[in-house]
Amino acid sequence: MKIWLIFWLLCGAAFASDFITKNEYAKMLYQNPRGIGCDKCHGKGGEGSLISKYRHFDKKTKQVIDDELRAPRINNLDFETFKEGVLSAKSVMPSYFLTDEEINLLYEYVINFNKDKK
């Protein structure tokens, strides 16, 4: 009987180490939530980054204008603004079908970028 108890305790300990922490899961969500990661546009620290430079023709001035597309900084947002941004697709921002728990984990992960720098 003691052998079975020890066996099951060892099995439980061995399999328990396979689970990831909430922070590891949030990091995975930030890097690749559903195909393309937040870090590709918003940067590794959520500070925002340049997505693309392009030229376009302004019909009013009849000139070619150099322009750029930038992803905004996200590591300084309040929770409601962050959640709205994740849930609603805007221009080039893809839609992510994340649960409320995943959004909360992702928000905590992104906000902690600032705390880690202090």
Buried (B, 14 or more C-beta within 10 A) or exposed (E): EEEEEEEEEEEEEEEEEEEEEEEEBBBBBBEEBEEEBBBEBBBEBBBBBEBEEEEEEEEEEEEEEEEEEEBBBBBBBEEEEBBEBBEEEEEEBEEBEBEEEBBBBBBEBBBBBEEEEE
